[in-house]
Amino acid sequence: MVIEKSKFDIVAPFYDIMMKLLFMPSGGESKFRKKISQLARIRSNHKILDVGCGTGTLTISASAYLEKGISIGLDLSHRMLTVAKSKSKNPRIHFILGNSSKMPFRSGSFDRVFLTFVLHELSPVVRQQTLREVRRVLKPDGLLIAVDYHVPKGKLKRVVFRALMMLEEDEAWNFVARGLAKELKSAGFQINRTEFTIKDLVSVVIANPVCR
Ligand SMILES: C[S@@+](CC[C@H](N)C(=O)[O-])C[C@H]1O[C@@H](n2cnc3c(N)ncnc32)[C@H](O)[C@@H]1O
């Protein structure tokens, strides 16, 4: 497995504080992560995968619902995972180094898969490879919970959105031009529900794999 050095290896020590500051004007990061976990309707025996888990905040938050199940966070950045591992000693949580475009899991293994703020980081090709991998590892009745940037309506919100996007690279501009729903449909997902949050700058899409 080839794991390239990622820009997140550099960002890792500051990532959690950056997220806390970014979410502060809209109620705080904990509230946001809790909302995402609730929307996933996790059951106590579920197997959860958090793809591109970063420092594992959602992987850990989602595990609060588990009594028998497990929560796995996978990420390309060794350093993000080091931070993630330092945040929890829960034996139901595991963090794994890996690439989302070729994941080390059997087909049909997971009840829930999270992709939060990951797709906009990926090139168009790796984005589709990742979504097809997610589809492969999800159980036929499993759910994908995808969370990412959304172009809001309204002048003021768009100014804020553009300011946020200034921090991002070409992949993110390509992603927002295409839109989350279109990306998911291209990879064989059916959209169940869409919610907008963080002043409509972020969309949360719940989708299930279309039967083959
Ligand atoms: C913006 S962070 C989001 C982290 C986390 N999901 C969150 O909500 O805070 C994007 C994460 O995706 C990871 N990532 C990027 N490309 C990846 C890939 N091909 N496979 C696995 N992880 C990847 C990065 O290392 C980084 O930790």
The ligand as an SDF file (V2000), in Angstrom:
LIG
                    3D

 27 29  0  0  0  0  0  0  0  0999 V2000
  -10.7030   18.1240    6.0430 C   0  0  0  0  0  0  0  0  0  0  0  0
  -10.1560   16.6730    6.8280 S   0  0  0  0  0  0  0  0  0  0  0  0
  -11.6560   16.0280    7.5110 C   0  0  0  0  0  0  0  0  0  0  0  0
  -11.3970   15.1710    8.7190 C   0  0  0  0  0  0  0  0  0  0  0  0
  -12.6460   14.6560    9.4170 C   0  0  0  0  0  0  0  0  0  0  0  0
  -13.4520   13.8040    8.5810 N   0  0  0  0  0  0  0  0  0  0  0  0
  -13.4800   15.7690    9.9760 C   0  0  0  0  0  0  0  0  0  0  0  0
  -14.6900   15.7920    9.7250 O   0  0  0  0  0  0  0  0  0  0  0  0
  -12.9310   16.6120   10.6930 O   0  0  0  0  0  0  0  0  0  0  0  0
   -9.8950   15.5690    5.4630 C   0  0  0  0  0  0  0  0  0  0  0  0
   -9.2340   14.2680    5.9020 C   0  0  0  0  0  0  0  0  0  0  0  0
   -9.2640   13.3630    4.7830 O   0  0  0  0  0  0  0  0  0  0  0  0
   -8.0390   12.6500    4.7670 C   0  0  0  0  0  0  0  0  0  0  0  0
   -7.8230   12.1380    3.4210 N   0  0  0  0  0  0  0  0  0  0  0  0
   -7.5920   12.8510    2.2880 C   0  0  0  0  0  0  0  0  0  0  0  0
   -7.4480   12.0270    1.2380 N   0  0  0  0  0  0  0  0  0  0  0  0
   -7.6110   10.7570    1.7150 C   0  0  0  0  0  0  0  0  0  0  0  0
   -7.5880    9.4810    1.1220 C   0  0  0  0  0  0  0  0  0  0  0  0
   -7.3850    9.3160   -0.1880 N   0  0  0  0  0  0  0  0  0  0  0  0
   -7.7820    8.4110    1.9190 N   0  0  0  0  0  0  0  0  0  0  0  0
   -7.9900    8.5420    3.2570 C   0  0  0  0  0  0  0  0  0  0  0  0
   -8.0260    9.7440    3.8740 N   0  0  0  0  0  0  0  0  0  0  0  0
   -7.8380   10.8350    3.1170 C   0  0  0  0  0  0  0  0  0  0  0  0
   -7.0070   13.6730    5.2050 C   0  0  0  0  0  0  0  0  0  0  0  0
   -5.8130   13.0880    5.6660 O   0  0  0  0  0  0  0  0  0  0  0  0
   -7.7570   14.4240    6.2970 C   0  0  0  0  0  0  0  0  0  0  0  0
   -7.5480   13.8630    7.5620 O   0  0  0  0  0  0  0  0  0  0  0  0
  1  2  1  0
  2  3  1  0
  2 10  1  0
  3  4  1  0
  4  5  1  0
  5  6  1  0
  5  7  1  0
  7  8  2  0
  7  9  1  0
 10 11  1  0
 11 12  1  0
 11 26  1  0
 12 13  1  0
 13 14  1  0
 13 24  1  0
 14 15  1  0
 14 23  1  0
 15 16  2  0
 16 17  1  0
 17 18  1  0
 17 23  2  0
 18 19  1  0
 18 20  2  0
 20 21  1  0
 21 22  2  0
 22 23  1  0
 24 25  1  0
 24 26  1  0
 26 27  1  0
M  CHG  2   2   1   9  -1
M  END
$$$$
